[in-house]
Amino acid sequence: LLGDVSATFHGRDVFARIGAYLSEGMPLEEVGEATEDHVHLDFGTAEAGNDSISGQVIYIDDFGNIITNIQASDVFKKFRFEERIRIFGNSMPLLETYGSAEIGELLVLIGSHGFLEIAVNRGSAAKKLKIGCEDEIKIEKS
C-alpha cells in the first residue's frame, strides 16, 4: 500500500500517500487501524513576566537549532520581528527566516512547529551557546 517509507519524511511517504488514497475514495477502514493509545507530549508551560518569557529547551535538532517550549503567540505579545532579544547573555534579532541573518549570526525565529527557536545561520546554536535539552531559558528585550 505505501511502498518505501523513509524514517524521516512521513509527511511525504505516509500522510501524502494516504491522503491521495482517501481522495480517490478508499474507505478509511482500509487505511489502517484506529489508534487508541496515543501519547500526549507535555512540553511544560512557559511563564511570562513583565518584560520576559521563561521556558525550557525541549529539543536540539540535527542542525544545532535550539527549540523551546515558548509558543509563538506568547512571543508576539512582547516582541516584534527585527527587535533584538537577549538570551543566554547574547543579543540576537527576532527574524522571520534563517537567511535574514548574516552567515554565522545568532538569531531567534518561530519554527514550523510554532515554537521559539534559537539558531545560527549555517551553524549550530547549541554548540555556540553550549546549550542542551531541558536547559532553562529566559528571553527578554535586549
Backbone as CSV, one residue per row, in Angstrom:
resi,resn,N_x,N_y,N_z,CA_x,CA_y,CA_z,C_x,C_y,C_z
1,LEU,0.827,-1.205,0.000,0.000,0.000,0.000,0.869,1.267,0.000
2,LEU,1.911,1.311,0.874,2.729,2.518,0.981,4.056,2.442,0.239
3,GLY,4.542,1.275,-0.066,5.847,1.179,-0.717,6.952,1.548,0.256
4,ASP,8.029,2.139,-0.260,9.154,2.527,0.586,8.775,3.700,1.480
5,VAL,9.105,3.590,2.763,8.833,4.653,3.728,10.140,4.982,4.424
6,SER,10.579,6.241,4.300,11.812,6.649,4.969,11.536,6.861,6.453
7,ALA,12.603,6.950,7.222,12.464,7.170,8.659,12.195,8.638,8.986
8,THR,12.354,9.542,8.025,12.254,10.963,8.354,11.221,11.754,7.563
9,PHE,10.655,11.220,6.500,9.735,12.004,5.678,8.331,11.413,5.664
10,HIS,7.731,11.266,6.844,6.402,10.676,6.925,5.337,11.537,6.257
11,GLY,5.551,12.851,6.240,4.606,13.717,5.548,4.488,13.347,4.086
12,ARG,5.620,13.032,3.475,5.658,12.654,2.061,5.318,11.179,1.878
13,ASP,5.975,10.317,2.656,5.915,8.879,2.412,4.672,8.192,2.976
14,VAL,4.092,8.760,4.001,2.914,8.141,4.610,1.674,9.012,4.410
15,PHE,1.699,10.212,4.980,0.494,11.038,5.012,0.042,11.486,3.630
16,ALA,0.958,11.873,2.763,0.560,12.304,1.413,-0.043,11.139,0.637
17,ARG,0.566,9.965,0.751,0.037,8.794,0.027,-1.338,8.404,0.550
18,ILE,-1.492,8.394,1.867,-2.792,8.044,2.451,-3.835,9.082,2.041
19,GLY,-3.459,10.359,2.061,-4.384,11.407,1.620,-4.828,11.200,0.185
20,ALA,-3.884,10.799,-0.658,-4.222,10.540,-2.066,-5.193,9.371,-2.177
21,TYR,-4.936,8.289,-1.443,-5.845,7.140,-1.471,-7.239,7.539,-0.988
22,LEU,-7.302,8.312,0.087,-8.601,8.740,0.613,-9.325,9.633,-0.386
23,SER,-8.575,10.525,-1.067,-9.206,11.428,-2.038,-9.746,10.664,-3.242
24,GLU,-9.178,9.473,-3.489,-9.656,8.634,-4.594,-10.807,7.735,-4.167
25,GLY,-11.246,7.852,-2.910,-12.405,7.096,-2.459,-12.123,5.877,-1.607
26,MET,-10.870,5.619,-1.241,-10.576,4.467,-0.394,-11.281,4.649,0.953
27,PRO,-11.991,3.647,1.424,-12.641,3.752,2.736,-11.607,3.879,3.851
28,LEU,-11.905,4.697,4.826,-10.995,4.945,5.935,-10.598,3.647,6.648
29,GLU,-11.495,2.702,6.735,-11.223,1.427,7.405,-10.105,0.643,6.730
30,GLU,-9.892,0.874,5.426,-8.848,0.164,4.687,-7.466,0.810,4.850
31,VAL,-7.440,2.026,5.354,-6.180,2.748,5.502,-5.346,2.157,6.623
32,GLY,-5.992,1.790,7.712,-5.272,1.231,8.848,-6.152,1.168,10.079
33,GLU,-5.565,0.671,11.142,-6.313,0.525,12.397,-6.351,1.853,13.152
34,ALA,-7.442,2.059,13.878,-7.560,3.255,14.722,-6.577,3.149,15.882
35,THR,-5.984,4.256,16.258,-5.063,4.289,17.392,-5.812,4.766,18.623
36,GLU,-5.799,3.950,19.650,-6.494,4.297,20.892,-5.520,4.662,22.000
37,ASP,-4.238,4.359,21.810,-3.262,4.540,22.887,-2.229,5.616,22.552
38,HIS,-2.707,6.743,22.009,-1.774,7.816,21.660,-1.138,8.396,22.923
39,VAL,0.006,9.002,22.750,0.746,9.585,23.866,0.711,11.102,23.732
40,HIS,0.241,11.771,24.760,0.236,13.234,24.769,1.602,13.714,25.236
41,LEU,2.239,14.559,24.438,3.547,15.093,24.797,3.363,16.361,25.614
42,ASP,3.952,16.401,26.791,3.861,17.568,27.655,5.177,18.324,27.595
43,PHE,5.162,19.489,26.955,6.357,20.300,26.823,6.481,21.315,27.943
44,GLY,5.607,21.236,28.928,5.638,22.212,30.006,5.028,23.524,29.534
45,THR,5.009,24.479,30.419,4.393,25.768,30.130,5.400,26.876,30.338
46,ALA,5.495,27.751,29.371,6.357,28.918,29.515,5.675,29.921,30.449
47,GLU,6.479,30.683,31.159,5.977,31.679,32.105,6.296,33.074,31.590
48,ALA,5.298,33.923,31.478,5.511,35.287,31.010,5.666,36.229,32.198
49,GLY,6.734,37.035,32.155,6.949,38.088,33.137,6.599,39.421,32.509
50,ASN,6.926,40.510,33.179,6.622,41.838,32.632,7.304,42.076,31.303
51,ASP,8.603,41.852,31.232,9.367,42.093,30.006,10.140,40.870,29.562
52,SER,9.712,39.696,29.985,10.456,38.488,29.649,9.519,37.287,29.573
53,ILE,10.053,36.215,29.014,9.355,34.929,28.990,10.375,33.866,29.377
54,SER,10.009,32.999,30.303,10.880,31.904,30.726,10.289,30.589,30.247
55,GLY,11.152,29.714,29.784,10.706,28.419,29.305,11.812,27.399,29.414
56,GLN,11.760,26.417,28.535,12.710,25.315,28.589,13.072,24.872,27.175
57,VAL,14.307,24.425,27.011,14.738,23.827,25.751,14.137,22.420,25.694
58,ILE,13.383,22.144,24.626,12.741,20.827,24.527,13.393,19.933,23.484
59,TYR,14.218,20.527,22.608,14.807,19.706,21.549,15.957,20.458,20.901
60,ILE,16.989,19.736,20.539,18.070,20.252,19.710,18.035,19.427,18.425
61,ASP,17.806,20.072,17.292,17.712,19.295,16.053,19.100,18.979,15.492
62,ASP,19.135,18.269,14.387,20.399,17.822,13.800,21.286,18.970,13.310
63,PHE,20.708,20.151,13.145,21.474,21.313,12.694,21.989,22.147,13.870
64,GLY,21.608,21.771,15.094,22.008,22.529,16.270,21.057,23.656,16.616
65,ASN,19.880,23.672,15.986,18.862,24.658,16.331,18.246,24.289,17.675
66,ILE,18.045,25.283,18.508,17.523,25.087,19.862,16.029,25.381,19.841
67,ILE,15.214,24.351,20.037,13.767,24.516,20.029,13.290,24.571,21.479
68,THR,12.453,25.576,21.767,11.976,25.780,23.134,10.488,25.452,23.234
69,ASN,9.970,25.523,24.444,8.538,25.328,24.650,7.787,26.664,24.665
70,ILE,8.418,27.732,24.220,7.793,29.051,24.190,7.024,29.195,22.876
71,GLN,5.719,29.336,22.987,4.865,29.390,21.808,4.919,30.750,21.128
72,ALA,4.709,30.741,19.817,4.726,31.971,19.017,3.761,33.007,19.572
73,SER,2.578,32.588,19.984,1.584,33.544,20.490,2.115,34.300,21.701
74,ASP,2.896,33.632,22.552,3.486,34.304,23.714,4.588,35.267,23.283
75,VAL,5.381,34.867,22.308,6.470,35.715,21.820,5.913,37.022,21.270
76,PHE,4.872,36.936,20.445,4.365,38.125,19.768,3.552,39.043,20.674
77,LYS,3.273,38.609,21.895,2.652,39.517,22.876,3.676,40.509,23.415
78,LYS,4.967,40.173,23.316,6.026,41.004,23.905,7.074,41.498,22.918
79,PHE,7.226,40.805,21.789,8.307,41.119,20.856,7.779,41.239,19.430
80,ARG,8.535,41.951,18.591,8.203,42.124,17.176,9.393,41.671,16.322
81,PHE,9.091,41.329,15.071,10.172,40.990,14.153,11.136,42.164,14.044
82,GLU,12.405,41.849,13.888,13.525,42.787,13.785,13.978,43.314,15.146
83,GLU,13.185,43.097,16.201,13.582,43.536,17.535,14.697,42.616,18.055
84,ARG,15.595,43.174,18.841,16.687,42.373,19.413,16.228,41.801,20.747
85,ILE,16.596,40.542,20.963,16.215,39.801,22.167,17.486,39.298,22.831
86,ARG,17.496,39.317,24.147,18.654,38.811,24.904,18.300,37.419,25.433
87,ILE,19.169,36.460,25.073,19.008,35.073,25.510,20.382,34.546,25.878
88,PHE,20.505,33.925,27.038,21.782,33.373,27.499,22.891,34.418,27.420
89,GLY,22.538,35.684,27.703,23.525,36.758,27.702,23.917,37.261,26.324
90,ASN,23.257,36.798,25.288,23.561,37.188,23.908,22.392,37.947,23.305
91,SER,22.689,39.041,22.625,21.677,39.811,21.929,21.560,39.278,20.502
92,MET,20.334,39.015,20.058,20.107,38.486,18.716,18.767,38.978,18.192
93,PRO,18.632,39.100,16.875,17.376,39.599,16.312,16.311,38.508,16.205
94,LEU,15.057,38.927,16.348,13.915,38.056,16.065,13.608,38.240,14.579
95,LEU,13.835,37.199,13.808,13.694,37.270,12.355,12.661,36.257,11.862
96,GLU,12.236,36.444,10.614,11.254,35.534,10.029,11.887,34.290,9.425
97,THR,13.157,34.403,8.948,13.816,33.267,8.299,15.285,33.208,8.691
98,TYR,15.872,32.038,8.548,17.298,31.848,8.816,18.134,32.751,7.914
99,GLY,17.760,32.844,6.650,18.525,33.598,5.681,18.503,35.102,5.889
100,SER,17.648,35.587,6.791,17.609,37.021,7.088,18.779,37.450,7.963
101,ALA,19.502,36.487,8.520,20.670,36.775,9.358,21.937,36.606,8.529
102,GLU,22.995,37.251,8.973,24.298,37.064,8.336,24.789,35.643,8.620
103,ILE,25.612,35.101,7.751,26.179,33.767,7.970,26.961,33.786,9.285
104,GLY,26.674,32.816,10.140,27.342,32.711,11.429,26.685,33.516,12.542
105,GLU,25.645,34.297,12.203,24.970,35.145,13.192,23.892,34.376,13.955
106,LEU,23.825,34.614,15.272,22.738,34.089,16.094,21.441,34.801,15.733
107,LEU,20.351,34.071,15.761,19.043,34.657,15.517,17.979,33.889,16.274
108,VAL,16.832,34.508,16.411,15.658,33.880,17.016,14.566,33.903,15.957
109,LEU,13.807,32.822,15.857,12.686,32.786,14.934,11.625,31.849,15.467
110,ILE,10.502,31.836,14.802,9.450,30.881,15.135,9.552,29.760,14.116
111,GLY,9.824,28.551,14.590,9.970,27.403,13.704,8.643,26.919,13.154
112,SER,8.694,25.992,12.235,7.492,25.472,11.581,6.540,24.793,12.557
113,HIS,7.034,24.447,13.721,6.230,23.794,14.754,5.504,24.797,15.633
114,GLY,5.786,26.116,15.467,5.103,27.155,16.227,5.763,27.534,17.538
115,PHE,6.995,27.068,17.747,7.722,27.386,18.970,8.942,28.250,18.670
116,LEU,9.353,29.045,19.648,10.547,29.868,19.518,11.766,28.976,19.358
117,GLU,12.620,29.372,18.420,13.808,28.601,18.090,15.012,29.548,18.054
118,ILE,16.124,29.094,18.567,17.363,29.855,18.520,18.265,29.141,17.525
119,ALA,18.842,29.917,16.616,19.618,29.304,15.539,20.845,30.151,15.221
120,VAL,21.710,29.574,14.422,22.829,30.289,13.812,22.700,30.037,12.322
121,ASN,22.706,31.105,11.518,22.625,30.924,10.082,23.851,30.132,9.623
122,ARG,23.615,28.917,9.134,24.642,27.982,8.658,25.594,27.546,9.768
123,GLY,25.053,27.409,10.966,25.873,26.961,12.090,25.005,26.318,13.160
124,SER,25.627,25.971,14.260,24.942,25.302,15.371,24.827,26.233,16.565
125,ALA,23.597,26.622,16.894,23.365,27.460,18.072,23.677,26.679,19.344
126,ALA,23.369,25.388,19.358,23.615,24.571,20.554,25.103,24.526,20.877
127,LYS,25.947,24.366,19.866,27.395,24.345,20.087,27.908,25.726,20.471
128,LYS,27.427,26.744,19.776,27.905,28.101,20.022,27.552,28.567,21.434
129,LEU,26.341,28.208,21.896,25.881,28.653,23.216,26.092,27.610,24.313
130,LYS,26.523,26.406,23.914,26.725,25.304,24.863,25.437,25.021,25.657
131,ILE,24.358,24.820,24.905,23.028,24.607,25.465,22.582,23.186,25.154
132,GLY,21.828,22.578,26.078,21.311,21.240,25.871,19.828,21.152,26.183
133,CYS,19.251,20.006,25.892,17.845,19.756,26.191,17.588,19.918,27.683
134,GLU,16.422,20.418,27.983,15.917,20.634,29.335,16.564,21.820,30.047
135,ASP,17.491,22.532,29.382,18.034,23.743,29.987,16.931,24.780,30.095
136,GLU,16.967,25.548,31.159,16.005,26.641,31.333,16.441,27.792,30.434
137,ILE,15.465,28.558,29.964,15.749,29.670,29.073,14.898,30.869,29.482
138,LYS,15.470,32.050,29.352,14.734,33.282,29.604,15.033,34.231,28.459
139,ILE,13.980,34.749,27.833,14.165,35.722,26.769,13.645,37.063,27.253
140,GLU,14.396,38.126,26.916,13.990,39.469,27.315,14.478,40.477,26.286
141,LYS,13.929,41.676,26.338,14.364,42.710,25.391,15.825,43.024,25.618
142,SER,16.540,43.213,24.528,17.970,43.452,24.588,18.269,44.940,24.778
